[in-house]
Amino acid sequence: MSWETWSFAFNVTMPNLLILLIGMGLRRLGQLDDTFCDSAMKLVFNLALPFLLFFSVATSQQSIATHLPMILYGAVGTVTTFLLLEYAAVYLVKEPRERGIFVQGGFRSNTGIMGLAFAVRAYGEQGIAVGSLYLTVTVILFNVLSVITLTRSLRRGQDGGSVSKKALLTSIATNPLIIGLLLGVGYSQSGLALPDVVRQTGQQISGLALPLALLCAGASLDLKTMLRTSNVAALSTVAKLVVVPGLLTLGGWLVGFRGVQLGVIFLFASTPTAAGSYAMTRAMGGNATLAANIIAMTTVGSFFATAFGVYLLRAWGIA
């Protein structure tokens, strides 16, 4: 395997891993605690992440019609892998309240940050052009489906029953991340230009999202649990780095995607679990430590999975 391939994976994966490690160090030094992280995650979930998603979509210059086949494939593929993981969770995860975290960790990719970073490093400006609208549709689905699976599993774990459709719809309609995305889509299609002062303010607030979420995720990591390798975290990591990218890339190849399009499908699918999954899990009262461990394990594993996958796709001459 060439040094360029390893260097590519290293440069886009290691910064996130280092921020997680810094969060762990700050926790040991007493600079971060649960009280701070609870407040910080509310800020990330209700403000910084919605701003990030709004501005990433609102400033996109791509036409939906241009990449419609790939967008449709991303939507169908995301829903399909989600349903497969929902089915598998019933048999693989004993604790009902952890099933939604397993599912979310297995299918929800960090496409907004890591996916675009992968695409830019692999394909330059063309990677952004191909990936931006694919990102928009999949990120909306990631957030909607994450709300569904977390709400179902957490509510079921609390009262032993199923959650009503009204409760699910309410959770989706009031989710700040989904609101931010939909507003961004609407604004991008309006043709209006964002004033510079608004853009700059939004970018500064958006810049809080990933580092703050990763710092608190690192502070919440339980190394003893991770080293013992939680069965749920390990299974979710395998799903995220092997099963889902494998299925989506194989499916993309079978339906005829090649070159940049197939490469973007693989790179987006093989990114680590989104940092927003930790914020959402913690905000909704789930097992935040499990969510943080999944982020850490997929971040480390993504270095090897991405490098190996890129090597194969390039060696076979299909991406």
C-alpha positions as CSV (number, residue, x, y, z in Angstrom):
1,M,0.0,0.0,0.0
2,S,1.5,3.3,-1.1
3,W,2.5,6.0,1.4
4,E,0.2,8.5,-0.4
5,T,-2.8,6.4,0.5
6,W,-1.8,6.1,4.2
7,S,-1.0,9.9,4.2
8,F,-4.4,10.7,2.9
9,A,-6.2,8.6,5.5
10,F,-3.9,10.0,8.3
11,N,-4.4,13.7,7.4
12,V,-8.2,13.5,7.5
13,T,-8.7,11.1,10.4
14,M,-6.0,12.0,13.0
15,P,-7.3,15.5,13.9
16,N,-10.6,14.1,15.2
17,L,-8.8,11.4,17.1
18,L,-6.4,14.0,18.7
19,I,-9.3,16.1,19.8
20,L,-10.9,13.1,21.5
21,L,-7.6,12.4,23.2
22,I,-7.3,16.0,24.3
23,G,-10.8,15.7,25.8
24,M,-9.7,12.6,27.7
25,G,-6.7,14.5,29.0
26,L,-8.7,17.5,30.1
27,R,-11.1,15.2,32.0
28,R,-8.2,13.7,33.9
29,L,-6.8,17.1,34.7
30,G,-10.2,18.2,36.1
31,Q,-10.8,20.8,33.4
32,L,-13.9,19.1,32.0
33,D,-16.7,17.5,34.0
34,D,-20.2,16.1,33.4
35,T,-21.9,19.4,34.3
36,F,-19.9,21.3,31.7
37,C,-20.4,18.6,29.0
38,D,-24.1,18.5,29.6
39,S,-24.4,22.3,29.0
40,A,-22.0,22.2,26.1
41,M,-23.9,19.4,24.4
42,K,-27.1,21.4,24.7
43,L,-25.3,24.3,23.0
44,V,-23.9,22.0,20.3
45,F,-27.2,20.3,19.7
46,N,-29.5,23.3,19.8
47,L,-27.2,25.9,18.2
48,A,-23.8,25.1,16.7
49,L,-24.8,21.9,14.8
50,P,-28.0,23.4,13.3
51,F,-25.9,26.5,12.2
52,L,-23.3,24.2,10.7
53,L,-25.8,22.2,8.7
54,F,-27.8,25.3,7.6
55,F,-24.8,27.1,6.3
56,S,-23.2,24.1,4.6
57,V,-26.4,23.5,2.7
58,A,-27.5,27.2,2.2
59,T,-24.2,28.1,0.5
60,S,-24.2,25.1,-1.9
61,Q,-24.3,26.1,-5.6
62,Q,-25.2,22.7,-7.0
63,S,-28.4,21.8,-8.8
64,I,-30.3,18.8,-7.5
65,A,-31.1,17.6,-11.1
66,T,-27.4,17.4,-11.9
67,H,-26.7,14.5,-9.5
68,L,-30.2,13.1,-9.2
69,P,-29.4,9.4,-9.7
70,M,-26.6,9.5,-7.1
71,I,-28.9,11.4,-4.7
72,L,-31.7,8.8,-5.1
73,Y,-29.1,6.0,-4.6
74,G,-27.9,7.7,-1.4
75,A,-31.4,8.0,-0.1
76,V,-32.3,4.4,-0.9
77,G,-29.0,3.0,0.4
78,T,-29.2,5.0,3.7
79,V,-32.8,3.8,4.4
80,T,-31.9,0.2,3.4
81,T,-28.8,0.0,5.7
82,F,-30.8,1.6,8.5
83,L,-33.6,-1.0,8.2
84,L,-31.0,-3.9,8.1
85,L,-29.4,-2.6,11.3
86,E,-32.8,-2.1,13.0
87,Y,-33.6,-5.7,12.2
88,A,-30.1,-6.9,13.4
89,A,-30.3,-4.9,16.6
90,V,-33.2,-7.0,17.9
91,Y,-31.0,-10.1,17.8
92,L,-27.6,-8.6,18.6
93,V,-28.3,-6.1,21.3
94,K,-30.0,-7.4,24.5
95,E,-30.6,-4.0,26.2
96,P,-33.6,-2.3,24.4
97,R,-32.3,1.2,25.3
98,E,-29.0,0.5,23.6
99,R,-30.5,-0.7,20.3
100,G,-31.0,2.8,18.9
101,I,-27.4,3.8,19.8
102,F,-26.1,0.7,18.0
103,V,-28.2,1.5,14.9
104,Q,-27.2,5.1,14.9
105,G,-23.5,4.3,15.4
106,G,-23.7,1.8,12.5
107,F,-25.2,3.9,9.8
108,R,-24.8,7.6,10.7
109,S,-21.6,8.9,9.0
110,N,-19.7,12.1,9.7
111,T,-20.3,13.3,6.1
112,G,-20.7,17.0,6.9
113,I,-17.1,17.3,8.0
114,M,-15.1,14.2,7.4
115,G,-17.0,13.1,4.2
116,L,-16.3,16.4,2.5
117,A,-12.7,16.4,3.8
118,F,-12.2,12.9,2.3
119,A,-13.8,13.9,-1.0
120,V,-11.7,17.1,-1.3
121,R,-8.4,15.3,-0.6
122,A,-9.3,12.5,-3.0
123,Y,-10.9,14.4,-5.9
124,G,-10.4,18.1,-5.3
125,E,-13.1,20.6,-6.3
126,Q,-14.9,17.8,-8.3
127,G,-15.3,15.9,-5.1
128,I,-17.1,18.8,-3.5
129,A,-19.3,19.2,-6.6
130,V,-20.3,15.6,-6.6
131,G,-20.6,15.2,-2.8
132,S,-22.5,18.4,-1.7
133,L,-26.0,17.4,-2.7
134,Y,-25.4,13.8,-1.9
135,L,-24.4,15.0,1.6
136,T,-27.6,17.1,1.9
137,V,-30.0,14.3,1.3
138,T,-28.1,11.7,3.4
139,V,-27.6,14.1,6.3
140,I,-31.3,14.9,6.5
141,L,-32.0,11.1,6.5
142,F,-29.3,10.5,9.1
143,N,-30.9,12.9,11.5
144,V,-34.5,11.9,10.8
145,L,-33.7,8.2,11.2
146,S,-31.5,8.8,14.2
147,V,-34.4,10.5,16.0
148,I,-36.7,7.6,15.1
149,T,-34.4,4.8,16.3
150,L,-33.3,6.7,19.5
151,T,-36.9,7.7,20.4
152,R,-38.2,4.2,19.7
153,S,-35.5,2.4,21.8
154,L,-35.4,4.9,24.6
155,R,-39.1,5.1,25.0
156,R,-39.5,1.3,24.7
157,G,-36.8,0.9,27.3
158,Q,-38.6,3.2,29.7
159,D,-42.1,1.9,29.6
160,G,-41.9,-1.4,27.8
161,G,-44.2,-0.3,25.0
162,S,-43.9,1.1,21.6
163,V,-43.7,4.8,20.9
164,S,-46.7,6.5,19.1
165,K,-46.4,7.9,15.6
166,K,-47.4,11.3,17.0
167,A,-44.4,11.2,19.4
168,L,-42.1,10.2,16.6
169,L,-43.4,13.0,14.3
170,T,-43.1,15.5,17.1
171,S,-39.5,14.5,17.9
172,I,-38.6,14.8,14.2
173,A,-40.4,18.1,13.6
174,T,-38.8,19.7,16.7
175,N,-35.3,18.4,16.2
176,P,-32.9,21.4,15.8
177,L,-30.6,19.6,13.3
178,I,-33.5,18.7,11.0
179,I,-34.9,22.2,11.2
180,G,-31.4,23.6,10.3
181,L,-31.1,21.3,7.3
182,L,-34.5,22.1,5.9
183,L,-34.1,25.8,6.3
184,G,-30.8,25.5,4.6
185,V,-32.3,23.6,1.7
186,G,-35.1,26.2,1.4
187,Y,-32.6,29.1,1.4
188,S,-30.3,27.4,-1.1
189,Q,-33.2,27.1,-3.5
190,S,-34.4,30.7,-3.0
191,G,-31.5,32.2,-4.9
192,L,-30.9,34.8,-2.2
193,A,-27.4,35.7,-1.2
194,L,-26.3,35.6,2.4
195,P,-25.0,39.0,3.7
196,D,-21.3,38.8,4.6
197,V,-21.9,39.6,8.2
198,V,-24.5,36.8,8.5
199,R,-22.2,34.4,6.8
200,Q,-19.2,35.2,9.0
201,T,-21.3,35.0,12.2
202,G,-22.8,31.7,11.1
203,Q,-19.4,30.3,10.3
204,Q,-18.0,31.2,13.7
205,I,-20.9,29.6,15.5
206,S,-20.7,26.6,13.2
207,G,-17.0,26.2,14.1
208,L,-17.9,25.4,17.6
209,A,-19.8,22.2,16.7
210,L,-17.3,19.5,15.9
211,P,-14.4,20.4,18.3
212,L,-16.7,21.0,21.2
213,A,-18.7,17.8,20.6
214,L,-15.4,15.8,20.2
215,L,-13.9,17.3,23.3
216,C,-16.9,16.3,25.4
217,A,-17.1,12.9,23.7
218,G,-13.4,12.4,24.7
219,A,-14.1,13.5,28.3
220,S,-17.0,11.0,28.4
221,L,-14.9,8.1,27.1
222,D,-14.5,5.1,29.5
223,L,-11.2,3.6,28.5
224,K,-11.8,0.5,30.7
225,T,-15.1,-0.1,29.0
226,M,-13.6,0.5,25.6
227,L,-10.6,-1.7,26.2
228,R,-12.9,-4.4,27.4
229,T,-14.6,-3.7,24.1
230,S,-18.3,-3.3,24.8
231,N,-20.1,-5.9,22.7
232,V,-22.5,-3.3,21.4
233,A,-19.7,-0.8,20.6
234,A,-17.7,-3.4,18.8
235,L,-20.7,-4.6,16.7
236,S,-21.6,-1.1,15.8
237,T,-18.0,-0.3,14.8
238,V,-17.9,-3.4,12.5
239,A,-21.2,-2.3,10.9
240,K,-20.0,1.3,10.4
241,L,-16.6,0.5,8.9
242,V,-17.1,-2.8,7.1
243,V,-20.7,-3.8,6.5
244,V,-22.3,-0.4,5.5
245,P,-19.5,0.9,3.3
246,G,-19.2,-2.6,1.7
247,L,-22.9,-2.8,0.9
248,L,-23.2,0.8,-0.4
249,T,-20.0,0.6,-2.5
250,L,-20.9,-2.8,-4.0
251,G,-24.5,-1.6,-4.7
252,G,-23.1,1.6,-6.3
253,W,-20.8,-0.4,-8.5
254,L,-23.6,-2.8,-9.5
255,V,-25.9,0.1,-10.6
256,G,-23.2,1.6,-12.7
257,F,-21.4,4.3,-10.7
258,R,-17.8,4.7,-11.4
259,G,-14.9,7.2,-10.8
260,V,-15.6,10.2,-8.6
261,Q,-19.2,9.2,-7.9
262,L,-18.3,5.7,-6.6
263,G,-15.4,7.1,-4.7
264,V,-17.6,9.6,-3.0
265,I,-20.1,6.9,-2.1
266,F,-17.4,4.9,-0.4
267,L,-15.6,7.8,1.3
268,F,-18.9,9.1,2.7
269,A,-19.9,5.7,3.9
270,S,-16.6,4.9,5.5
271,T,-16.3,8.0,7.6
272,P,-16.5,7.6,11.4
273,T,-19.8,7.8,13.3
274,A,-20.9,11.5,13.3
275,A,-19.9,13.4,16.5
276,G,-23.5,14.7,16.5
277,S,-24.6,11.2,17.4
278,Y,-23.1,11.7,20.9
279,A,-24.8,15.1,21.3
280,M,-28.1,13.7,20.3
281,T,-27.8,10.6,22.5
282,R,-26.8,12.7,25.5
283,A,-29.5,15.2,24.9
284,M,-32.2,12.5,24.6
285,G,-31.1,10.7,27.8
286,G,-29.4,7.7,26.3
287,N,-26.1,5.9,27.1
288,A,-23.7,8.7,26.2
289,T,-20.6,6.7,27.2
290,L,-21.6,4.0,24.7
291,A,-22.1,6.6,21.9
292,A,-18.7,8.2,22.7
293,N,-17.0,4.8,22.6
294,I,-18.5,4.1,19.2
295,I,-17.2,7.5,17.9
296,A,-13.7,6.8,19.3
297,M,-13.5,3.2,17.9
298,T,-14.8,4.2,14.5
299,T,-12.5,7.2,14.4
300,V,-9.5,5.0,15.0
301,G,-10.7,2.2,12.7
302,S,-11.6,4.6,10.0
303,F,-7.9,5.3,9.4
304,F,-7.3,1.7,8.3
305,A,-10.7,1.1,6.7
306,T,-10.5,4.2,4.5
307,A,-6.9,3.6,3.5
308,F,-7.6,0.0,2.6
309,G,-10.8,0.8,0.7
310,V,-9.2,3.6,-1.3
311,Y,-6.3,1.4,-2.1
312,L,-8.6,-1.4,-3.5
313,L,-10.8,1.0,-5.5
314,R,-7.8,2.6,-7.1
315,A,-6.0,-0.7,-7.7
316,W,-9.1,-2.0,-9.4
317,G,-9.4,1.2,-11.4
318,I,-13.1,1.9,-10.6
319,A,-12.8,5.0,-8.5
